[in-house]
């Protein structure tokens, strides 16, 4: 290990964990090495990380004993859960609690918990602007993570609470531009004229690495990050310029978006309504200059677009 301290990275073959693992492995002077946690050590993504120098270990957040062994001897841990696997807030919280207990027992010296804002601070449960989901949440994948924050402090884990936001990579998949009835490409979001905070996935990992390098300065801190705050109309205009194909914004109401009927449409519709209705507080919490101080190479939307334009398939 050349004297480098071990960071155990959960979700190492996913978006956030993968971005941190790559950031550490590409920076030979980071002072850290990666123990990459996955349920499928034989996967292509795990193999890619192993070739870059990561130690690959198998663990499952539903098997707490496996979490303990993945954390034993590690200096730090990046802790992230995936609501979208089964879209159950209760299951996500159970996994977060297991992570907190395991990190506490292992004596991890610095954990980063990937969390999100509690939307009910802006839109209370009795506010009928949007439906209440799973009994006690407005946006379950936000609110359940926020509720789980205390698990880490209760377990005595020295923790930085990292609040992320919408990945621009979503525009390459679920939220990619699609042809409208007249053949033009459209971005369909229920955002009105409100700004959407977005970030490049790779920048999440680089910021997380900077937090680990900052050490105790960031213990108990809540750090909220974004790369840029843009209206969807401005995003569409930038895509038109960079991709060389007209893209326009097609706004929907939140109710119309929730009625689209795809799995999780109510959850996603509530999320975008929260982004729109609570724009000021959400964007104000994500100081772009502060994020850039942690990672000077922080990408704005247009920079990210240029780097990924070959991955858009506007046909």
Rosetta silent file (secondary structure, phi, psi, omega in degrees, C-alpha in Angstrom):
SEQUENCE: XXXXXXXXXXXXXXXXXXXXXXXXXXXXXXXXXXXXXXXXXXXXXXXXXXXXXXXXXXXXXXXXXXXXXXXXXXXXXXXXXXXXXXXXXXXXXXXXXXXXXXXXXXXXXXXXXXXXXXXXXXXXXXXXXXXXXXXXXXXXXXXXXXXXXXXXXXXXXXXXXXXXXXXXXXXXXXXXXXXXXXXXXXXXXXXXXXXXXXXXXXXXXXXXXXXXXXXXXXXXXXXXXXXXXXXXXXXXXXXXXXXXXXXXXXXXXXXXXXXXXXXXXXXXXXXXXXXXXXXXXXXXXXXXXXXXXXXXXXXXXXXXXXXXXXXXXXX
SCORE:     score description
SCORE:     0.000 S_00000001
   1 L     0.000   -5.777  177.584    0.000    0.000    0.000 S_00000001
   2 L    56.654   32.443  178.805    3.116    2.273    0.080 S_00000001
   3 L    75.759    5.307 -179.221    1.942    3.800    3.359 S_00000001
   4 L   -78.393  146.703  178.441   -1.268    5.055    1.794 S_00000001
   5 E   -83.552  144.593 -175.741   -4.424    5.142    3.872 S_00000001
   6 E   -88.308  130.585  167.803   -7.347    2.980    2.775 S_00000001
   7 E  -110.078  119.692  173.917  -10.696    4.482    1.794 S_00000001
   8 E   -82.918  122.978 -175.410  -13.477    1.921    1.581 S_00000001
   9 E  -112.656  110.681  174.053  -15.775    3.022   -1.226 S_00000001
  10 L   -81.702  154.414 -176.339  -19.314    1.686   -1.291 S_00000001
  11 L    63.681   32.401 -171.589  -21.149    1.791   -4.588 S_00000001
  12 L   -67.036  -21.688  177.061  -17.750    1.632   -6.266 S_00000001
  13 L   -98.704    7.637  176.861  -19.198    0.337   -9.527 S_00000001
  14 L  -102.117 -164.368 -174.724  -21.940    2.972   -9.531 S_00000001
  15 H   -66.921  -65.044 -173.152  -21.971    6.678  -10.284 S_00000001
  16 H   -68.290  -51.888 -179.407  -20.790    8.357   -7.089 S_00000001
  17 H   -60.211  -39.743  178.193  -18.607    5.631   -5.658 S_00000001
  18 H   -63.113  -38.153 -179.423  -17.077    4.995   -9.054 S_00000001
  19 H   -67.157  -38.505  176.889  -16.224    8.654   -9.486 S_00000001
  20 H   -68.694  -44.126  179.809  -14.407    8.752   -6.138 S_00000001
  21 H   -57.431  -44.993  179.175  -12.589    5.492   -6.814 S_00000001
  22 H   -64.988  -40.981 -179.504  -11.332    6.824  -10.150 S_00000001
  23 H   -60.016  -43.804 -179.869  -10.351   10.173   -8.622 S_00000001
  24 H   -67.595  -46.261 -174.761   -8.221    8.460   -5.975 S_00000001
  25 H   -69.249  -27.423  179.496   -6.675    5.923   -8.334 S_00000001
  26 H   -82.907  -16.307 -178.954   -5.807    8.558  -10.942 S_00000001
  27 L  -104.390   94.967 -174.939   -4.111   10.802   -8.359 S_00000001
  28 L   -67.647  -14.440  179.985   -0.927    8.998   -7.401 S_00000001
  29 L  -104.921   15.891 -175.225   -0.174   11.702   -4.829 S_00000001
  30 L   -69.411  -24.671 -175.664   -3.560   11.583   -3.093 S_00000001
  31 L    86.703    2.386 -176.943   -2.205    9.716   -0.078 S_00000001
  32 E  -127.903  159.680  168.422   -5.008    7.161   -0.336 S_00000001
  33 E  -129.504  164.078 -169.798   -5.768    3.824   -1.876 S_00000001
  34 E  -110.992  129.700  164.827   -9.173    2.341   -2.691 S_00000001
  35 E  -106.157  106.297 -172.417  -10.966   -0.662   -1.297 S_00000001
  36 E   -91.661  121.948 -176.783  -13.838   -0.946   -3.754 S_00000001
  37 E   -98.245  131.959  178.027  -16.989   -2.575   -2.419 S_00000001
  38 E  -151.804  153.980  172.781  -19.362   -4.364   -4.767 S_00000001
  39 L   -81.135  -14.861 -175.726  -21.850   -7.197   -4.653 S_00000001
  40 L  -129.037   80.745 -178.730  -20.423   -8.461   -7.951 S_00000001
  41 L   -61.889  -19.354 -179.208  -16.607   -8.637   -7.831 S_00000001
  42 L   -91.646    8.972 -178.528  -16.614  -10.413  -11.206 S_00000001
  43 L   -75.721  159.791  179.334  -18.365   -7.552  -13.019 S_00000001
  44 H   -60.117  -41.260 -178.211  -16.693   -5.609  -15.818 S_00000001
  45 H   -65.946  -39.201  176.612  -16.720   -2.410  -13.778 S_00000001
  46 H   -63.755  -40.343  178.221  -15.065   -4.115  -10.817 S_00000001
  47 H   -61.837  -38.964  178.142  -12.450   -5.504  -13.170 S_00000001
  48 H   -63.263  -41.858  179.032  -11.726   -2.042  -14.535 S_00000001
  49 H   -67.034  -38.491  178.923  -11.174   -0.685  -11.018 S_00000001
  50 H   -62.765  -40.296  178.752   -8.934   -3.614  -10.132 S_00000001
  51 H   -65.411  -27.681  177.187   -6.781   -2.926  -13.193 S_00000001
  52 H   -79.687  -11.430  176.610   -6.438    0.680  -12.019 S_00000001
  53 L   118.584    5.395  179.909   -5.143   -0.554   -8.665 S_00000001
  54 L   -77.667  148.430  167.351   -8.206   -0.926   -6.431 S_00000001
  55 E   -85.506  126.166 -177.320   -8.629   -3.739   -3.934 S_00000001
  56 E  -101.185  126.459  176.591  -11.984   -5.371   -4.749 S_00000001
  57 E  -129.715  147.475  178.368  -14.087   -6.755   -1.900 S_00000001
  58 E   -94.590  131.164  172.808  -17.541   -8.245   -1.876 S_00000001
  59 L  -155.145  159.231 -177.384  -20.105   -6.875    0.559 S_00000001
  60 L  -136.144  129.260 -177.691  -23.854   -6.362    0.663 S_00000001
  61 L   -65.562  -13.517  174.953  -25.634   -3.643    2.626 S_00000001
  62 L   -91.974    4.061  178.737  -28.272   -6.209    3.587 S_00000001
  63 L  -128.510   91.777 -170.324  -25.532   -8.358    5.198 S_00000001
  64 H   -63.035  -30.888  178.315  -24.070   -6.327    8.055 S_00000001
  65 H   -62.417  -36.082  179.649  -21.275   -8.808    8.771 S_00000001
  66 H   -69.594  -30.272  178.095  -19.933   -8.272    5.258 S_00000001
  67 H   -66.876  -40.698 -178.865  -19.914   -4.509    5.833 S_00000001
  68 H   -59.918  -45.745 -178.112  -17.784   -4.920    8.937 S_00000001
  69 H   -68.672  -31.274  178.531  -15.109   -6.869    7.083 S_00000001
  70 H   -69.101  -23.874 -176.465  -15.125   -4.349    4.222 S_00000001
  71 H   -99.309  -17.268 -176.028  -14.421   -1.536    6.686 S_00000001
  72 L   -56.365  126.975  176.702  -11.914   -3.201    8.987 S_00000001
  73 L    80.965   -1.653 -179.271   -8.617   -1.319    8.983 S_00000001
  74 L   -81.141  141.870  171.943   -9.849    1.465    6.701 S_00000001
  75 L   -72.658  -47.708 -174.827   -9.027    5.073    7.485 S_00000001
  76 E  -130.511  169.783  178.595  -12.048    6.439    5.626 S_00000001
  77 E  -149.615  136.063  171.717  -15.287    5.346    4.009 S_00000001
  78 E  -103.560  119.189 -170.151  -17.545    6.721    1.306 S_00000001
  79 E  -115.091  116.770 -178.087  -21.070    5.648    2.166 S_00000001
  80 L  -142.833  140.548  177.688  -23.838    5.793   -0.415 S_00000001
  81 L  -114.672  163.288 -177.566  -27.125    3.924   -0.832 S_00000001
  82 L  -121.643   93.357  178.407  -29.236    3.388   -3.938 S_00000001
  83 H   -55.289  -34.932 -167.752  -32.919    4.198   -3.424 S_00000001
  84 H   -74.271   -8.054  178.458  -33.704    3.356   -7.044 S_00000001
  85 H   -63.823  -43.367  177.671  -33.012   -0.360   -6.701 S_00000001
  86 L  -136.582    2.061  176.094  -36.402   -0.977   -5.131 S_00000001
  87 L    55.353   39.625  177.529  -37.618    2.576   -4.406 S_00000001
  88 L  -114.324  114.987  177.733  -38.227    1.809   -0.727 S_00000001
  89 H   -63.631  -38.158 -178.856  -37.337    4.544    1.750 S_00000001
  90 H   -64.044  -41.166  179.311  -37.568    2.075    4.642 S_00000001
  91 H   -66.122  -41.926  179.688  -35.087   -0.287    2.971 S_00000001
  92 H   -61.982  -41.190  178.731  -32.702    2.571    2.209 S_00000001
  93 H   -66.201  -37.419  177.390  -32.802    3.693    5.842 S_00000001
  94 H   -62.608  -39.763  177.540  -32.130    0.165    7.072 S_00000001
  95 H   -66.531  -41.117  178.795  -29.058    0.034    4.838 S_00000001
  96 H   -62.392  -41.078  179.530  -27.879    3.436    6.071 S_00000001
  97 H   -65.448  -38.307  177.625  -28.248    2.323    9.671 S_00000001
  98 H   -64.646  -41.698  176.823  -26.256   -0.828    8.948 S_00000001
  99 H   -60.469  -43.507 -178.647  -23.509    1.259    7.332 S_00000001
 100 H   -63.640  -45.049  179.458  -23.402    3.581   10.342 S_00000001
 101 H   -62.381  -44.634 -177.803  -23.136    0.725   12.837 S_00000001
 102 H   -65.094  -41.544  179.176  -20.417   -1.002   10.819 S_00000001
 103 H   -65.375  -38.179  177.515  -18.402    2.201   10.392 S_00000001
 104 H   -64.632  -45.332 -179.274  -18.691    2.898   14.101 S_00000001
 105 H   -65.499  -34.358 -177.840  -17.584   -0.592   15.073 S_00000001
 106 H   -78.126  -11.623 -179.651  -14.660   -0.460   12.637 S_00000001
 107 L    71.413   33.179  177.773  -13.414    2.832   14.071 S_00000001
 108 L   -57.448  134.035 -175.779  -13.413    4.633   10.735 S_00000001
 109 L   -86.335  -20.859  178.360  -11.679    7.991   11.233 S_00000001
 110 E  -156.053  116.867  175.726  -13.514    9.898    8.489 S_00000001
 111 E  -113.645  145.101  166.941  -16.708    8.934    6.678 S_00000001
 112 E  -111.292  122.040  176.869  -18.532   10.795    3.950 S_00000001
 113 E  -102.677  118.973  179.548  -22.259   10.050    3.945 S_00000001
 114 E   -80.529  106.358 -172.139  -23.896   10.892    0.622 S_00000001
 115 E  -124.968 -174.264  179.751  -27.126   12.481    1.714 S_00000001
 116 L  -146.552  172.013 -178.370  -29.721   14.970    0.480 S_00000001
 117 L   -72.261  152.348  173.396  -31.898   17.802    1.722 S_00000001
 118 L   -87.268  107.777 -174.145  -35.099   17.197    3.694 S_00000001
 119 H   -66.492  -20.457 -176.775  -37.748   18.508    1.309 S_00000001
 120 H   -72.674  -12.615  173.756  -40.329   18.745    4.094 S_00000001
 121 H   -69.639  -24.064  177.649  -38.513   21.777    5.493 S_00000001
 122 L  -102.759  -38.843 -178.962  -39.796   23.636    2.426 S_00000001
 123 L  -124.448   92.079 -176.129  -42.945   21.647    1.604 S_00000001
 124 L   -62.754  162.908 -177.309  -44.453   20.226    4.823 S_00000001
 125 L   -59.600  -30.872 -178.700  -46.436   17.007    4.825 S_00000001
 126 L   -86.250    5.863  176.954  -49.724   18.895    5.189 S_00000001
 127 L   -86.379  118.003 -174.159  -48.957   20.998    2.100 S_00000001
 128 L   -88.881   15.915  173.895  -51.134   19.680   -0.702 S_00000001
 129 L   -60.519  -32.479  178.895  -49.030   21.148   -3.511 S_00000001
 130 L  -140.072  153.901 -179.810  -47.678   17.630   -4.014 S_00000001
 131 L   -68.715  151.375  171.024  -48.770   14.187   -2.823 S_00000001
 132 L   -85.337  135.315 -174.822  -47.268   12.570    0.251 S_00000001
 133 E  -118.405  149.106  177.517  -45.491    9.314   -0.637 S_00000001
 134 L    50.324   34.130  171.235  -44.671    6.180    1.356 S_00000001
 135 L    89.862  -42.401 -171.786  -46.615    7.502    4.312 S_00000001
 136 L  -146.252   23.875 -177.581  -44.425   10.331    5.553 S_00000001
 137 E  -130.845  151.613  168.379  -42.319   11.765    2.728 S_00000001
 138 L   -92.536  -50.203  174.496  -42.636   14.314   -0.031 S_00000001
 139 L  -125.292   93.635 -170.822  -39.564   13.119   -1.942 S_00000001
 140 H   -53.952  -38.965 -175.942  -38.641    9.789   -0.313 S_00000001
 141 H   -75.102  -13.955  169.145  -35.138    9.458   -1.770 S_00000001
 142 H   -86.389  -56.767 -168.608  -34.296   12.905   -0.374 S_00000001
 143 H   -65.488  -37.667 -179.220  -36.143   12.798    2.933 S_00000001
 144 H   -66.935  -37.331  176.470  -35.139    9.275    3.958 S_00000001
 145 H   -65.662  -44.079  179.803  -31.454   10.096    3.477 S_00000001
 146 H   -60.882  -41.386  177.369  -31.828   13.303    5.494 S_00000001
 147 H   -62.609  -30.862 -176.938  -33.544   11.368    8.287 S_00000001
 148 H   -77.097  -11.270 -176.978  -30.678    8.867    8.252 S_00000001
 149 H   -52.470  -40.751 -173.568  -28.031   11.526    8.962 S_00000001
 150 H   -69.222  -19.358  177.689  -28.343   11.054   12.707 S_00000001
 151 H   -56.742  -37.638 -174.660  -27.486    7.347   12.453 S_00000001
 152 H   -75.518  -41.333  176.730  -23.877    8.324   11.806 S_00000001
 153 H   -69.543  -38.578  178.532  -23.568   10.841   14.628 S_00000001
 154 H   -62.232  -33.002 -179.204  -25.397    8.469   16.992 S_00000001
 155 L   -84.578    0.867  178.498  -22.875    5.730   16.117 S_00000001
 156 L    73.479   25.557 -179.030  -19.974    8.094   16.863 S_00000001
 157 L   -88.556  123.492  176.059  -18.731    8.096   13.274 S_00000001
 158 L   -67.439  107.764 -165.452  -16.705   11.223   12.338 S_00000001
 159 E  -126.032  139.609  164.673  -18.796   12.168    9.328 S_00000001
 160 E  -103.893  132.186 -178.516  -19.005   14.760    6.579 S_00000001
 161 E   -98.835  108.534 -174.936  -22.515   15.066    5.146 S_00000001
 162 E  -102.176  115.405  179.406  -22.232   15.547    1.384 S_00000001
 163 E  -101.819  117.629 -177.584  -25.399   16.746   -0.361 S_00000001
 164 L   -96.333 -156.391 -179.882  -25.297   16.262   -4.115 S_00000001
 165 L  -162.698 -166.053 -176.561  -27.856   17.115   -6.806 S_00000001
 166 E   -59.043  128.139  177.098  -29.108   16.193  -10.299 S_00000001
 167 E   -80.224  131.574  173.198  -26.460   14.424  -12.391 S_00000001
 168 H   -64.887  -23.898  176.473  -25.997   15.837  -15.870 S_00000001
 169 H   -60.626  -20.256  175.577  -25.288   12.249  -16.910 S_00000001
 170 H   -60.732  -23.337  179.765  -29.046   11.694  -16.536 S_00000001
 171 H   -74.213   -7.075  175.671  -29.356   13.578  -19.826 S_00000001
 172 H   -95.935   -5.741 -175.018  -27.636   10.632  -21.499 S_00000001
 173 L  -135.725 -103.142 -172.031  -30.198    8.127  -20.255 S_00000001
 174 L   -59.119  -36.373 -175.354  -33.541    8.579  -18.513 S_00000001
 175 L  -109.867   27.910  178.633  -33.839   12.303  -19.254 S_00000001
 176 L   -65.273  150.488  175.046  -32.234   12.328  -22.700 S_00000001
 177 L   -58.140  138.550  179.071  -33.754   14.622  -25.339 S_00000001
 178 E  -127.769  151.969 -179.789  -36.529   12.867  -27.243 S_00000001
 179 E   -69.945  131.460  173.820  -38.264   13.713  -30.483 S_00000001
 180 L   -81.450 -175.390 -176.554  -41.575   15.498  -30.091 S_00000001
 181 L   -62.799  -28.058  179.929  -44.585   15.034  -32.327 S_00000001
 182 L   -92.493    6.135  176.873  -43.165   17.474  -34.880 S_00000001
 183 L    92.446   -9.288  179.559  -39.794   15.691  -34.948 S_00000001
 184 L   -80.898  150.100  178.290  -37.844   18.280  -32.918 S_00000001
 185 E   -77.832  140.128 -176.011  -35.802   17.205  -29.912 S_00000001
 186 E  -132.806  144.355  165.015  -37.250   18.146  -26.548 S_00000001
 187 E  -102.160  118.297 -175.314  -36.209   18.235  -22.912 S_00000001
 188 E  -107.214  108.475 -179.043  -39.364   17.489  -20.915 S_00000001
 189 E  -141.056  147.884  174.581  -39.229   18.689  -17.310 S_00000001
 190 L   -92.897   62.241 -173.872  -41.748   20.175  -14.839 S_00000001
 191 L  -113.184   -5.390 -175.683  -39.446   23.035  -13.885 S_00000001
 192 L    54.105 -135.218  177.757  -41.178   26.137  -15.262 S_00000001
 193 L   -99.936   11.207 -178.362  -38.645   28.975  -15.358 S_00000001
 194 L   -76.588  154.529  179.476  -36.848   27.813  -12.193 S_00000001
 195 E   -84.327  142.579  175.268  -33.193   26.890  -12.246 S_00000001
 196 E  -103.794  126.501  174.440  -32.069   23.286  -11.945 S_00000001
 197 E   -81.957  126.762  179.197  -28.867   22.621  -10.000 S_00000001
 198 E  -132.007  164.970  179.514  -26.736   20.060  -11.806 S_00000001
 199 E  -153.676  149.683  172.121  -23.320   18.493  -11.500 S_00000001
 200 L   -77.917  134.755 -178.326  -20.999   16.193  -13.420 S_00000001
 201 H   -56.220  -41.856 -179.094  -20.653   12.831  -11.688 S_00000001
 202 H   -58.703  -31.383 -179.207  -16.847   12.928  -11.961 S_00000001
 203 H   -71.849  -26.718  175.376  -16.819   16.181   -9.995 S_00000001
 204 H   -61.951  -45.333 -179.667  -18.606   14.534   -7.073 S_00000001
 205 H   -64.799  -38.588 -178.691  -15.713   12.119   -6.712 S_00000001
 206 H   -70.010  -36.522  175.999  -13.092   14.830   -6.966 S_00000001
 207 H   -67.100  -41.747  178.443  -14.845   16.927   -4.330 S_00000001
 208 H   -60.893  -40.655  177.220  -15.145   13.879   -2.066 S_00000001
 209 H   -61.795  -42.527  178.019  -11.409   13.257   -2.436 S_00000001
 210 H   -61.702  -35.580  177.829  -10.717   16.881   -1.465 S_00000001
 211 H   -66.656  -43.937  176.694  -12.892   16.407    1.619 S_00000001
 212 H   -61.661  -40.004  179.834  -10.932   13.319    2.656 S_00000001
 213 H   -67.581  -29.061  177.591   -7.684   15.216    2.101 S_00000001
 214 H   -74.674  -17.947  173.104   -9.008   18.055    4.261 S_00000001
 215 H    60.551 -130.028 -170.748   -9.488   15.601    7.102 S_00000001
 216 H   -65.447  -17.492  177.705  -10.771   16.906   10.418 S_00000001
 217 H   -58.914  -24.271 -173.716  -11.582   20.334    8.942 S_00000001
 218 H  -109.303    2.216  178.646  -14.694   18.754    7.427 S_00000001
 219 L   -64.786  132.882  179.557  -15.856   16.503   10.270 S_00000001
 220 L    73.973    1.252  179.044  -19.510   17.230   11.162 S_00000001
 221 L   -83.262  148.873  169.149  -19.819   19.647    8.230 S_00000001
 222 E  -106.097  120.634 -176.791  -22.673   19.575    5.730 S_00000001
 223 E  -118.896  116.667 -178.557  -21.352   20.366    2.253 S_00000001
 224 E  -106.798  130.777 -169.558  -23.882   20.955   -0.529 S_00000001
 225 L  -129.345  153.624  171.318  -22.531   20.951   -4.073 S_00000001
 226 L  -159.111  164.788  176.268  -23.439   21.724   -7.675 S_00000001
 227 L   -99.246  -31.075  177.939  -21.603   22.627  -10.864 S_00000001
 228 E  -168.057  154.095  174.958  -24.071   25.224  -12.169 S_00000001
 229 E  -112.748  116.151 -175.360  -27.643   26.444  -11.686 S_00000001
 230 E  -137.603  145.475  167.925  -29.487   26.760  -15.016 S_00000001
 231 E   -68.507  155.186  179.299  -33.026   26.974  -16.307 S_00000001
 232 H   -67.108  -31.072  175.406  -33.947   24.030  -18.503 S_00000001
 233 H   -61.399  -41.426  177.635  -34.511   26.479  -21.367 S_00000001
 234 H   -67.991  -34.696  175.629  -30.871   27.610  -20.995 S_00000001
 235 H   -63.549  -44.188  179.526  -29.777   23.971  -20.885 S_00000001
 236 H   -62.318  -40.361  179.093  -31.654   23.287  -24.112 S_00000001
 237 H   -63.915  -41.573  178.297  -30.029   26.329  -25.748 S_00000001
 238 H   -64.558  -39.388  178.676  -26.562   25.136  -24.713 S_00000001
 239 H   -65.145  -38.665  176.791  -27.317   21.664  -26.082 S_00000001
 240 H   -59.279  -45.593 -179.096  -28.428   23.210  -29.375 S_00000001
 241 H   -65.052  -47.999 -170.702  -25.120   25.075  -29.640 S_00000001
 242 H   -79.813  -38.008 -174.731  -22.832   22.229  -28.606 S_00000001
 243 H   -89.316  -13.205  177.855  -24.592   19.262  -30.196 S_00000001
 244 L    71.224   22.411  179.030  -25.455   20.993  -33.456 S_00000001
 245 L  -139.280  131.083 -178.490  -29.065   19.815  -33.333 S_00000001
 246 L   -59.677  129.940  175.255  -32.006   21.964  -32.207 S_00000001
 247 E  -129.829  131.261 -179.943  -33.177   21.067  -28.700 S_00000001
 248 E  -123.736  159.995  178.649  -36.049   22.879  -27.038 S_00000001
 249 E   -90.656  127.985  174.307  -37.545   22.874  -23.578 S_00000001
 250 E  -113.294   97.343 -179.237  -41.008   21.369  -23.205 S_00000001
 251 E   -75.756  140.811  171.808  -42.318   22.352  -19.783 S_00000001
 252 L  -119.461  158.878  167.681  -44.952   20.212  -18.092 S_00000001
 253 L   -73.863  158.698  178.065  -46.871   20.797  -14.913 S_00000001
 254 H   -61.637  -38.307  178.278  -45.784   18.611  -12.023 S_00000001
 255 H   -62.417  -41.869  179.003  -49.189   16.883  -12.090 S_00000001
 256 H   -65.295  -37.346  178.971  -48.783   16.093  -15.790 S_00000001
 257 H   -67.058  -44.272  179.291  -45.290   14.713  -15.165 S_00000001
 258 H   -61.247  -28.471 -177.786  -46.499   12.511  -12.292 S_00000001
 259 L   -81.679   -0.610 -179.320  -49.213   11.194  -14.623 S_00000001
 260 L   -64.714  -25.715  167.320  -46.667    9.935  -17.190 S_00000001
 261 L    88.372   -0.725  177.343  -46.933    6.577  -15.486 S_00000001
 262 L   -73.993  158.652 -179.597  -43.384    5.228  -15.624 S_00000001
 263 L   -57.304  124.363 -179.037  -42.109    3.488  -12.460 S_00000001
 264 L    85.635   10.546 -178.210  -41.315    6.201   -9.941 S_00000001
 265 H   -61.053  -36.575  179.184  -43.053    8.992  -11.903 S_00000001
 266 H   -67.155  -41.778  177.983  -44.687   10.325   -8.734 S_00000001
 267 H   -61.897  -48.194 -177.584  -41.336   10.363   -6.916 S_00000001
 268 H   -68.364  -39.496  177.033  -39.526   12.062   -9.802 S_00000001
 269 H   -61.210  -41.958  175.786  -42.369   14.513  -10.363 S_00000001
 270 H   -63.251  -39.721  179.790  -42.247   15.495   -6.697 S_00000001
 271 H   -60.311  -48.982 -179.121  -38.472   15.872   -6.917 S_00000001
 272 H   -67.035  -34.684  176.414  -38.646   18.302   -9.830 S_00000001
 273 H   -64.920  -37.718  175.230  -41.484   20.219   -8.185 S_00000001
 274 H   -62.922  -47.822  177.044  -39.298   20.545   -5.093 S_00000001
 275 H   -53.628  -42.050 -175.708  -36.391   21.792   -7.220 S_00000001
 276 H   -75.564  -51.348 -174.346  -38.723   24.358   -8.810 S_00000001
 277 H   -70.875  -27.744 -176.404  -40.799   25.490   -5.837 S_00000001
 278 L  -112.731   29.079 -174.136  -37.829   25.579   -3.455 S_00000001
 279 H   -53.721  -46.976 -172.203  -35.313   26.877   -5.994 S_00000001
 280 H   -61.024  -51.480 -177.997  -33.976   29.753   -3.927 S_00000001
 281 H   -65.558  -39.135 -177.426  -33.059   27.753   -0.834 S_00000001
 282 H   -66.880  -45.888 -179.217  -31.734   24.780   -2.788 S_00000001
 283 H   -72.507  -36.678 -179.965  -29.456   26.792   -5.049 S_00000001
 284 H   -62.241  -32.928  179.206  -28.349   29.148   -2.255 S_00000001
 285 H   -70.315  -19.162 -176.338  -27.134   26.139   -0.255 S_00000001
 286 L  -107.987   82.001 -178.255  -24.963   25.112   -3.212 S_00000001
 287 L   -74.789  114.291 -175.606  -22.354   27.853   -3.416 S_00000001
 288 H   -66.200  -35.191  178.667  -20.528   27.306   -6.704 S_00000001
 289 H   -66.306  -37.431  178.953  -17.448   29.231   -5.558 S_00000001
 290 H   -67.672  -40.011  177.329  -17.187   27.050   -2.457 S_00000001
 291 H   -64.693  -39.780 -179.464  -17.451   23.891   -4.561 S_00000001
 292 H   -69.522  -28.293  175.815  -14.818   25.250   -6.943 S_00000001
 293 H   -65.350  -34.092  176.023  -12.510   25.976   -4.000 S_00000001
 294 H   -74.751  -36.634 -177.219  -12.631   22.264   -3.193 S_00000001
 295 L  -138.805   93.689 -175.939  -12.212   21.253   -6.824 S_00000001
 296 L   -58.597  -22.273  179.278  -10.810   23.993   -9.104 S_00000001
 297 L   -88.004   13.871 -179.577  -11.649   21.939  -12.200 S_00000001
 298 L   -49.379  129.128 -175.602  -15.397   21.967  -11.408 S_00000001
 299 L   -90.116  136.365  166.014  -17.265   21.783  -14.708 S_00000001
 300 L   -84.046  177.052 -172.372  -20.094   24.063  -15.747 S_00000001
 301 H   -63.948  -43.394 -176.816  -22.814   22.612  -17.966 S_00000001
 302 H   -65.609  -39.218  176.471  -21.336   23.694  -21.276 S_00000001
 303 H   -61.205  -44.313  178.088  -17.913   22.243  -20.376 S_00000001
 304 H   -62.191  -41.746 -179.941  -19.558   18.949  -19.449 S_00000001
 305 H   -59.167  -47.248  179.953  -21.534   18.976  -22.709 S_00000001
 306 H   -59.173  -38.418 -178.222  -18.422   19.379  -24.831 S_00000001
 307 H   -71.506  -22.248 -174.265  -16.774   16.473  -23.011 S_00000001
 308 H  -118.233    9.574 -172.485  -19.795   14.209  -23.541 S_00000001
 309 H   -61.411  -28.723 -179.763  -21.230   15.330  -26.870 S_00000001
 310 H   -73.667  -11.647  179.829  -20.233   12.068  -28.589 S_00000001
 311 H   -90.391   -8.241  174.830  -22.386   10.150  -26.085 S_00000001
 312 L   -83.638  136.837 -179.835  -25.599   11.864  -27.203 S_00000001
 313 L  -120.615   80.156 -177.790  -27.447    9.969  -29.893 S_00000001
 314 L   -89.934   81.582 -178.597  -29.806   12.492  -31.422 S_00000001
 315 L  -126.585    0.000    0.000  -31.191   10.395  -34.261 S_00000001
